[in-house]
Amino acid sequence: MKFILGVDIAKDKFDCCLLASGQKFHQEFANQPRGFKQLLRWLQKAGAAPAELWACMEATGIYGEALLEFLFAAGVKVSKVNPAQIKHYARSLLARNKTDRQDASIIAEFARERSATGQLRAWAPPSPCVARLRQLTRLLAARKNQKAREKRRAKMVDAALRGHTSAMLAAFAKQIDQIQEEIDALIASSPELKRQRDLLRSIPCVGPVTAQTVLAELPEGIANARAAAAYAGVTPRREDSGKKTGRARLSKTGNSHLRQALYMPAMTGRKSNPRLKACAQRLAQKGKVPKQTIGACMHLLLRLCVGVMSSQKPFDPHWESRPSF
């Protein structure tokens, strides 16, 4: 690309660094539709046509979603990268300062280097139905966490205050039921989502909440199961150096919502899912600790989810032993 745009997103503003013909241009804009339009005018003055521009920002929550969709709709090629990549890239440059302006510059340099080598992946927005499902499943998880915290608090407050906590628990329970009803209605309205959910539910230990979270969080058209595992951060990471042999752990450099949704099903699946049970037994015989076993089961469970969705066939615990013709 002729022009590279690095964007550092914050709640109320975003800083931009435009790389063009060996020059750097910096500007700050309000993180709202008015600021998006000002950004386009600024790019036009710099001669950066949408077809010649590649914008890059970190995947740091919801603050950048509106700008991503705006730039994509304007014909700009956009990328959303893991913040850990930018952090380690900044360390490789021996960056001593951390400001919004500096961060935008580092993101731009990272994007220019990765795009030149073909390592920068373009982003595309999810379908409206999946985007809505993602919002609802994340809201549902947030409300359940709030209810759990309030339930723990209820055990420690004085008897005179328990009426307040009881009212909060009732309100959270009502909201959880309403959100789940909206999720069920949304999935029922989409034949494709309903079919995919039924396929996921065919896997022992995958319940309705896990199935709907996988549908919401796993990118549409992801390449394969290996890419899905990397995206969720359930791939193993070893730290071996010299005579020191480190224990393998989950990398956790990926989608935390998806990873959290896999934890409890992997725990129960060690007993109810034949594939996960065999995996857990094999690792236990090798002397692996429970955390490693659970991590491996999360990895395998996600691969099974991708497998049933890509093959469009229900889970078959004996598929490896079936003859091929």
Order of alpha helices (4+ residues) and beta strands (2+ residues): beta-beta-beta-alpha-beta-alpha-beta-alpha-alpha-alpha-alpha-alpha-alpha-alpha-beta-beta-beta-beta-alpha-alpha-alpha
